[in-house]
Amino acid sequence: MALSQAQILALQQKLSPQQIQYIKLLQMNTQDFESRLSEELLDNPALEKSDTDLEFAEKNAEGTDDYDDWGSGENIDVDEILRASGGDDEFGSFRMGEDYTGEEREEMPLRSESSFQEYLLEQARASIFSEKELLLAIHLINSIEEDGYLRRELRSIVNDLAFNENVMTNEDELEKVLIRIQNFDPPGIAARDLQECLLLQLYKKDYGDNDAITLAEKIVSEMMDAFSKKHYDKITKKLKVSDEQLKEAIAEIVKLNPKPGESSSTPVKTQYIVPDFTVKEEEGQLLVSLNGRNAPELKLSRAYSETLKTYEKTESKGKELKDAVQYIKQKIDGAKWFIDSVKQRQNTLMNTMQAIVKRQRDFFIEGEETYLKPMILKDIAEVVGMDVSTISRVANSKYVETDHGIFPLKYFFSEGISNESGEEVSNREIKKILEGAIN
């Protein structure tokens, strides 16, 4: 117990705003990242997109610094700065340049429908959550299984957040966020067992004037075992209800969805898939590249930098000038953080994809599912020296274009089973063999 407390005390470090920003950017696919980039460019006039986009990998290898790569611009008036800091942003009309898309080619006309988890994440972002609560909500939602249940114990999630993401919380705080998620659509989502799932749905239907639903709630909450075993006589005797009343209550229960994650009524949005990576074979070599739309050439505004230098050299600073200096510093710091986060995201994406390709080389060469090797998130995390949660964010909702088609990164992860010779075989290979035997 003492050791556990010491470990937790040693992890009392909170995530910085830059770390949170990096985490959010990392889990975005190409399209979402582009939208976020556009928002940041409009929001922060100290951040600009270079007129000439360069390949990220080349620039990174040279070790150049974006902060010294100033563009052209004129000094900014103090009054304009103060108007901007007051919410009247007059600097949103700067040139954003052209998006770099790599070699010209038509996008593959493939469609992807958002999962119920993405639907839940949209609801979480639209809810009034604090920054920490939103982080907890995202982690909880990502822990929900395909059928809509949260089967992991809150204690385990608390430990994951502490040791993998340096986010300190407790079961009570996590429970409060979970209760709010359980009020999202579809009804019954994020339940920890069937009983809770049914009750969540009944609570949403209970308007106080429906006796059948009220009785259904009592049956599920107090006599779930008898109900599941169809011991209806026990229910009528214990709850002192008639057979007709019981029949009406059961009719309400059977209308409920025991697997809310698979609900066909869950709204989904359809979008065309834009591959985040490309893997091509050339003369026996596998070449990995990141979609150029993930590697914009960003820089700080020269106008903001020069204006800040001028103001800092001014000996007499009135209140207006001090406010202007503070505003400029905030915007420049925000731009630097964003540039760093984008670069860190690019490095993480490439390192992870290269590790996946190295592990699954045979598949990328042959294109046959049976060539997939057993691989879990931990395998890649160990190779790139990152947390499992980081690799999970990269693998989520991202796609790779290969010589054999477009695949979600999740496709390459599977558990393994040892055969008679002790060699590990992917679950997918076993499934393929079984399908062949059956057919």
HELIX and SHEET records of a PDB file:
HELIX    1   1 ALA A    2  LEU A    9  1                                   8    
HELIX    2   2 PRO A   17  LEU A   26  1                                  10    
HELIX    3   3 THR A   30  ASP A   43  1                                  14    
HELIX    4   4 PHE A   56  GLU A   62  1                                   7    
HELIX    5   5 ASP A   66  ASP A   68  5                                   3    
HELIX    6   6 VAL A   78  SER A   85  1                                   8    
HELIX    7   7 PHE A  116  ALA A  126  1                                  11    
HELIX    8   8 GLU A  131  ASN A  142  1                                  12    
HELIX    9   9 LEU A  154  GLU A  165  1                                  12    
HELIX   10  10 GLU A  171  ILE A  181  1                                  11    
HELIX   11  11 LEU A  194  LYS A  205  1                                  12    
HELIX   12  12 ASP A  211  GLU A  222  1                                  12    
HELIX   13  13 MET A  224  SER A  228  1                                   5    
HELIX   14  14 TYR A  232  LEU A  239  1                                   8    
HELIX   15  15 ASP A  243  ILE A  253  1                                  11    
HELIX   16  16 PRO A  260  GLU A  262  5                                   3    
HELIX   17  17 GLY A  292  ASN A  294  5                                   3    
HELIX   18  18 ARG A  302  LYS A  313  1                                  12    
HELIX   19  19 LYS A  319  ARG A  359  1                                  41    
HELIX   20  20 ARG A  361  GLU A  366  1                                   6    
HELIX   21  21 GLU A  369  TYR A  371  5                                   3    
HELIX   22  22 LEU A  377  VAL A  384  1                                   8    
HELIX   23  23 VAL A  388  ALA A  395  1                                   8    
HELIX   24  24 LEU A  409  PHE A  412  5                                   4    
HELIX   25  25 ASN A  427  ILE A  438  1                                  12    
SHEET    1   A 2 LEU A  47  LYS A  49  0                                        
SHEET    2   A 2 LEU A 298  LEU A 300 -1                                        
SHEET    1   B 2 ARG A 111  GLU A 113  0                                        
SHEET    2   B 2 THR A 270  TYR A 272 -1                                        
SHEET    1   C 4 GLN A 285  LEU A 290  0                                        
SHEET    2   C 4 PHE A 277  GLU A 282 -1                                        
SHEET    3   C 4 TYR A 399  THR A 402  1                                        
SHEET    4   C 4 GLY A 405  PRO A 408 -1                                        
SHEET    1   D 2 GLY A 416  SER A 418  0                                        
SHEET    2   D 2 GLU A 424  SER A 426 -1                                        
END                                                                             
